[in-house]
Every structure is written in C-alpha cells, then in structure tokens.
C-alpha cells in the first residue's frame, strides 16, 4: 500500500497543479491549437512548440509544459481529419489513416472513420499516460537494452508491412518501397559526410524531409490526379449515409483494433527514433494480418483507421517515457521539449521526479485532462468536418493545394522545398496511373535511413561480423518474427487452398 499511497500523493499534487484555472486554460489552448496544426501539412507539433519557446520564456514552467503537452497530443489527433476526408495527411504518421479512411469517406462513412479515430485516440492517449505514470523506469531500462542490431532488426520487421500495403500486387509494392529507399538516401551521408544523389543541388544536401515526401505524394498528388482525371467521386463524397456515429458492427471491429494499436504504439514510441510513423505502419500491418477479411484493407476497412490512429496517439505518450525518465528524446517533438526544459534550467532524468515533482506530475495529470478535452472537442466537430464534403471539389482541392504549399514553405522558409513537393506530386500522379501504391514509398523513406544507419553501426561495432544480428537474443527474436510474417501467410494460404 505504501507505493500506491505514494502514487496517490503524486497524482493529488499533479491534478492540483493541472486544475489551476490558468493551467487548465493553457491545456485547452494547447489541444485546440494542436488539433488545428495537425490538420495543416508540415506544421507539426515540433515546429509549433519551437516557435512558442521564446513566447513562453518567463512563464511558470508547469503552465508552459501543460501547453506543450496539449499541443503534442492534439496534433497527433488533428492529422487524421484531413487524412480521412481529403486524403491529405498532415504528418507522415497519418499516412496509414488515409489509406482506408479516405475509402470510407468515398463510401459515405467518413463520419464513422472520424469517430473511430477520436475514440481510439482517447483510449490510446489515456493508456499511454497511465503507463507513463506506472512503468516509466522499467520500460526505459528495457529500451536501453536496444542496440544498433536490435534497431536494425526492428526496421526489417517494419518493412514486412510491405505485403499489406501492396494491394495484392507484390511486384508494384516492391517497386514503391525501393523508390522510397532510394529517396531516403538523398543528402549527406551521416557517417562519411559525403553528398549522395544531390547532383550538385544545394537544396538536396539536407535530404528529403519525410513530411515533404508525404505531402507531395498524397496531398499534391491527389490534387494533380483530380485535375487530370476529375475522378474524385465528389457526388459520393458529398453523401453521408445515415449516422455519422459508429454502427454496432463497427464498434465490434474497432474495439480490438484500438487496443492492439495502443499497445503497439506505446511500446514503439518508447524506442528513440522509431516514433509514431513506424508505430502506425506496424499497427496497420498487424490489423491486416489478424483480420478474417484482409482483402478489405485498402478499400475501407475500419480497422485500418482504428489501429493506426490508436498507435499514432499511444506513441506520443511512449516517447515521453525516455524524455522524463532519462532525458533522452524519443521523437522530434520531445527533442524540442528537451530544449524547453533546458531553457528553464531543468534537466530531465530520475532527479527531475524528486526535485520538480509538481512539474512532472502536473504534466502527467494534464495529459489525462488533455485526452478528455480532445474527446469533448472533437466528437461534436465530426458533423462540422463532414460538412466539408459538401464544398465543391474545385474549391476544396484549391484549399488543399494552398495549405500544402504554405505548410511546406514554413518548414524551412524554402521555395526549393515547394518545388520538390510539386515534383513529387507529379511522380505520385504517374505512380497512381500505373496502380503503384503510394504508402510503401513513405515506408521506404522513413525506414531506409534508420535501417542503413543502425545496420552500419552494428557492423562497425562488431568488427564486420554479420552474425551479430542473430547472436544477440532480442535481435534474433525480432528477425524471426519478421521471417514468420513473410513466410507464414503464404504457407497458410497454400494449405487452406489445397483440395481435401
């Protein structure tokens, strides 16, 4: 009872700090602002918090971090709205939501897709906050056991999601992921400092930002596809069949997906560098593999929205674990939050819990409140968002193009980035024309640099001994899972299809 009593005391302190009227206002502003910037491509939580750092200097640190936490959680949800309604992911982590969410919208179930995203986000965010509170030290210890070999194996496991993104044509899916891996090699080689595939263009030295690739392929590519073919099914999109809430069957299908995505997202979020994008890909692949109707994925399966959205939001809570417990940022946003801690003269880590108890537990308590605020804010807005579908397609896609251009320009204040996005939009048009899926391209861009970097580190540390990947137990177990993910489904299909 001693540990439980101590936890209760910490929560009392935390909620006492979070429920101060001014801090509660900061939380409400944070989730509202986060939801709004999640909708806009390129303007993610990391950029928003970094812009707010000078403005929050001199504020009470508790209020500032409650504001930042609300922005982080809100942005994770906000990206789902445009992904579902107009196939424009605000972040790379929302790509998988767009795959089936947009198909549901075209079938008149956009409201249900938004509802499963909202409820799944609430469940995932609450679970992640509970785990952050209860198990941070233990989970951080496990995460620290991951070396380069384990990270490389994890990236290989994530690449097995290719089978679920290829839409039945593995050859075209492989082409797409190879294109993504190639795009991921553009820029300065981190280990040698050599420029690769930049062709003397200075703007390419920094590589291709994942957000830039995502917006170019999905948002701008969708606009170009509409302009060239006018095949957007605007008549279908303008019609919402029946209720915008979930049916009983959709509830039954969503609940298991929410919980699976939550667990996958949280534990992936703990691993520095893996992040929400990898978590959403893994969750989508897991849902496709356990589904009795895998062929429905890519055509409007509600599990394809519920799982990735839960994983996306749970990973945000997971990434806070190494930040608060060890001072190690697990994502771009937590790296900016680390800078914010240092701005206030604070150093995250075990001592932070003892020395700044009100700040840490106030932040954790505010995350509970932020989840409730997000649910209260977004459920009534579902009908408002759905009404966007009644806007004429020409105006809607003009707005998409304007927001995409504005969002990408604000990333680095670079006109060159805007040209890259439009060039990728043209590439996306030709890929769609030849039925090549776009999601594997993003998967390749995200995982390629991570896989290359961790693979080379592991080989360098082992002195060139490739057996390091199978002699380390965790790495070997992950690779075994990847092998099973690739080989078991075809074997099962072959066995079940044989005549008895």
NORDAWO-V808873 format. One line per field, one symbol per residue. ss: DSSP state (~ for helix, > for strand, _ for the rest). A space follows every 50 residues. Layout:
ss->???
//
This chain:
ss->_~~~~~~~~~~~~~~~~~__~~~~~~~~~~~~~~~~~~~_____~~~~~~ ~~~~~~____~~~~~~~~~~~~~~~~~~~~~~~~~~_____~~~~~~~~~ ~~~~~~___~~~~~~~~~~~~~~~~~~~~~~~~~~~~~~~~~~~___~~~ ~~~~~~~~~__~~~~____~~~~~~~~~~~~~~~__>>______>>____ _~~~_____~~~~~~~~~~~~~~~~~~~~____~~~~__________~~~ ~~~~~~~~~~~~~~~~~~~~____~~~~~~~~~~~~~~~~___~~~____ __~~~~~~~~~~~~~~~~~~~~~~~~_____~~~~~~~~~~~~______~ ~~~~~_~~~~~~~~~~~~~~~~~~~~~~~~~~~~~~~~~~__~~~~~~~~ ~~~~~~~~~~~~__~~~~~~~~~~~~~~~~~~~_____~~~~~~~~~~~~ ~~~~~~~~~~~______~~~~_~~~~~~~~~~~~~~~~~~~~~~~~~___
//
